[in-house]
Amino acid sequence: MATVPRVGGRTVDVYAHASRWNPSYVLVSWADGGDHKHWAWIPAGNVRRVTDSEWDIEEYRRCPEKLRTIRWGSRLPGFLPA
């Protein structure tokens, strides 16, 4: 999860993939609602690992509806053991 700064001083939290990092910054990539790719170097303090349950919910959201029953069956997404 990366907190990305926006124009005007606001921020938005996005599910992002970290591809490079150093002690101060992390290079993250993510797709917006229109499936456009974005990349940015974000301060390391603005990036955190998501839990398995959080990622399960995001994968469910990204999965085509007709394929969800194959992966999740009757299980609701996000209810994974810690």
N, C-alpha and C positions, 0 to 999 in steps of 0.2 A: 504494500500500500504506500503510495507516494503522495505527499501533499505538494501540489504543483501551484506555483504562483500564477495569477491571472492579471491581465491589464486592469488597473484601477486599485490594485492592492489586495484584492480578494484572493482566496485560494480554493482549490478543488481537490478532493481525494480521488485517486484513480487506482485501479488494479493495474500494476505495471510490472514489467519484466526487467530485472536488473541485469545488465550485460557487462558492465565494467564498473570498477569502484576503486577508490583510494581512501585514506582515512578521513578525508574532508567531504568528498562528493561521490555520488552514485549516478551513472548513466542509466536512465530508465527509458523504456519505450512502452507505449500503450496505444490502443485504438479508441477513437471517440465514437459517439453514437452513430455517426455516418460511416463507420469502419475506415476512417482515415488514420494513418499511422502518424505518431508524434514521438519525438525523442527530446530529452533534456537532461542536462547535468543538474541534479538536485542536491542541496546540502544533505549530508548523511543523516543528520538529525531529523529530517523530514521524510525518512523512509523507514518502514518497519516490515518485518515478516508478518504475513497473515497466518492465521491458524488453519489447520486442515479443514475445519468446518466452514470458515469464511471462503476458502478457495473452492470447496465443493459447491457452495451456493453460486459463486461466479461461473464455474464451469457449467452448471445447470442452466444459468441464464444465457450463456453463449451457445449452448447446444441447440440444434434445430429441434423443434417441438416433437416431430415425428420420431426422433431417435432417443428421446429422453427415457422411454420405458426400457430400452435396451440396457442402458447404463445404470439407471436408478431403480428400475422395477417399480414397486409400490412404496419404496423408501423415500421419505421427504429429504430434500437436500439440506445439508448443514448439520445434521445430527450425528456427528462422528465423535468417537471417544477422544478425549484430550491427549 
